Amino acid sequence: MHRFLAVAADCASYFEERAAKDSPAQAAFAQGAAAAIQWQALLQSAFPDPFEADALFAQMNAHRHFRYWSVRWHYMAEAMNAWREDEGLLSMEPIGTEADGGLKSTYDQFGYVVVRQLFSEEEVVALKAEALKILAEKGHHAGVFVGLAASSSTFAEAVCDVRLLDALESLIGPDIEFLSDKVVYKSAETGYASPWHQDWPYWKGAHKLSVWVALETASVESGCLKLLPGSHKALAAHDGVAKEGEGFGHRLAEDAIDETLAVSAPCEPGDAVFFHDLTLHASHPNVSGEDRYAWIITYRNAAEEDLTYDWSVAAKVVRGECSRSSSVAEEH
């Protein structure tokens, strides 16, 4: 234990000294100092929180581009992993649920939280039927259709559901604005896995929160979400290359993520995953032989200054009020 404390103290001193100087790596050094100090606190705890340890280590590994600015970042990550092995913390799965200490604390720590049975089975059946009706009317056969609330009073009402808004208020505050929603469906014939990415590069501006609602069972086999706990603390390098027709123009390189640190989030119909727009996430391929449908809704804090977006045609304040002074047009 003493050797790890010495490493943490040495890294904290190293990063703090360099964070005090102007340089292209100043932000990375500041994050390194904060991580080293957080690790020191865990080391000095009689009973270190395994979830916090996992989230901190995942955060260190999520931003690998920082390592190029300092070998010390890599050194600290390796030492931290050795400590986790010594403490037997590697078997913990930081699954965000209400039972983990409340929505807000879990969301702040991991960058996501899972709420089980937010919608009932009967409600989910009705929502899926309405989504299928919209897709048929629009003649849409691709994997994503944006604008359910703009196309249907059923979804326009659903995005205002009090259960959604109560959870959102605990996470982003009392002033909540709905931006847009979409249905994502993986056909039984298409086993494509969504690549690792953060949502923020697609819209920029103020941070936003999305809610991924299972419209039927989403297992690892049918392509459920997988997330990297603690990765919402900073922007990752989206320097991956998309093949023609794949979409996801903003994606991480294929070797950027250590998959052993990822957490799968299987869901039953009506379960919802609330996640920050910097939380690194992807999905498993659908190899179940069955179609899989999910409804994704995006919200923002209506009190924060933000951009305006051409795609948010059905945007509306769904709780509280919009107190931002002005909006800036989306950059193209």
HELIX and SHEET records of a PDB file:
HELIX    1   1 HIS A    2  ALA A   19  1                                  18    
HELIX    2   2 GLN A   26  LEU A   43  1                                  18    
HELIX    3   3 PRO A   50  ALA A   62  1                                  13    
HELIX    4   4 ARG A   64  TRP A   69  5                                   6    
HELIX    5   5 VAL A   71  GLU A   87  1                                  17    
HELIX    6   6 GLU A   98  ASP A  100  5                                   3    
HELIX    7   7 LEU A  103  PHE A  110  1                                   8    
HELIX    8   8 GLU A  121  LYS A  138  1                                  18    
HELIX    9   9 LEU A  148  SER A  151  1                                   4    
HELIX   10  10 SER A  153  ALA A  158  1                                   6    
HELIX   11  11 VAL A  162  ILE A  172  1                                  11    
HELIX   12  12 TRP A  200  TRP A  203  1                                   4    
HELIX   13  13 SER A  231  LYS A  233  5                                   3    
HELIX   14  14 GLU A  259  LEU A  261  5                                   3    
SHEET    1   A 6 TYR A 112  VAL A 115  0                                        
SHEET    2   A 6 ALA A 272  HIS A 276 -1                                        
SHEET    3   A 6 LYS A 208  ALA A 214 -1                                        
SHEET    4   A 6 ARG A 292  ASN A 301 -1                                        
SHEET    5   A 6 ILE A 176  LYS A 186 -1                                        
SHEET    6   A 6 VAL A 144  VAL A 146 -1                                        
SHEET    1   B 6 TYR A 112  VAL A 115  0                                        
SHEET    2   B 6 ALA A 272  HIS A 276 -1                                        
SHEET    3   B 6 LYS A 208  ALA A 214 -1                                        
SHEET    4   B 6 ARG A 292  ASN A 301 -1                                        
SHEET    5   B 6 ILE A 176  LYS A 186 -1                                        
SHEET    6   B 6 LYS A 316  ARG A 319 -1                                        
SHEET    1   C 3 VAL A 263  ALA A 265  0                                        
SHEET    2   C 3 LEU A 225  LEU A 227 -1                                        
SHEET    3   C 3 HIS A 281  SER A 283 -1                                        
SHEET    1   D 2 ASP A 306  THR A 308  0                                        
SHEET    2   D 2 SER A 327  ALA A 329  1                                        
END                                                                             
